[in-house]
Amino acid sequence: MKKTSVITLLLSSLLLQAYDSSDTDLNSRSNKFLVEDIGGVTTTNYDESIDGDFGDRLAPTMLSLMTESDRFIGIVGGADFDDCFQFAIVDEEVSQIILESFIVSGGNISSRFTIYTGTPPDDIALGDVVSINIFESEIGMNLLSDAGSLTPGTYTLCIIENTEGQEYQLVLVSNPSDTIFVDGFETDPTPK
């Protein structure tokens, strides 16, 4: 068993022992430890409560990934129908996007999570890389589990919601890329 897995199990055990039934934020806090364990130090790259609203699909907020693990925090819904940000991956790949926290409101149970290559089309609900609904039950999960890693390129990530007040935290975990491009074509990095 890896050292990081042992640390994760110990932290989870300690958190469960300290569980207070009136503490509704326990799930979010425990997953924060899991995310930091995966990617080293997690840096909050963008927090809407400090940095202002994310852009929408027509004018996504342009961001750079800063560390191995970048946290993005926002509230979406109602008049603020979509939170979108665009980022470029150059010399690494984003291997995981962890749903660190998701708090629903107004009787709603899910929000739409989409990733596009480049800029989204008019139909924002249909991401060409990932297009799924996210639920509270997916806190701590990798939202790229079916799509695989995001390799070098430009991407736009959007959270879409009609019901006001959906709070979320996402962590993008970057690793050095195993993808090698020769003359614009992906090649197998494994020597034969």
C-alpha positions, 0 to 999 in steps of 0.5 A: 500500500502506498504511503499516500493511501495510508495517510488518506485512510488515517485522515479519513478515520480521524475525521469520521471519529470527530464527526458531529451530526450538525456539521454539514460541511464534513464531506467537503472538508474530508475530501479536501484532504484527499485532493491535497494528498493526490496533488501535493499542495493545492492552490486556490487559483480562482474564487468568485467571492474574491476574484469576481464572477466567472465569465460565460460561454460567450466570454469565458474567464481566461486562466492559467494553471498555476500548480500541480493542483488548482482549485476553482470555487464558484456559485452558479445558477439563476441569472448567472446561468453558466460559469465558464473558464478557459485554460491552455495545457502546454507541457503537462496533462490534466489527469483529474478534475476532482469535485471537491465540494458541491452544495445544491439549493432550491430543491435542485439535485444536480448541475451540468459539467461540460468541457470543450476543446477551444470555445463552446458552440451555441449548444452549451449543454453538449461538451465535446470532451465531457458532458455530465450531470454532477451530484453531491454523491460525486464529491471526491470523485474524478470527473474525467474518469470516463474521458481520460486525461486532458492532453496539451490544447485549449479547453473551456470548462463550464458549470451550467445551472438554472436554479440559483445558488449552486456552490461548487469547488473543483480541483484540476490535478496536473501531471507531466505529459506522457504525450509526445507530438512529432510534426503535430501528430501524437506518437507513442512515448514508449521505446520499442 
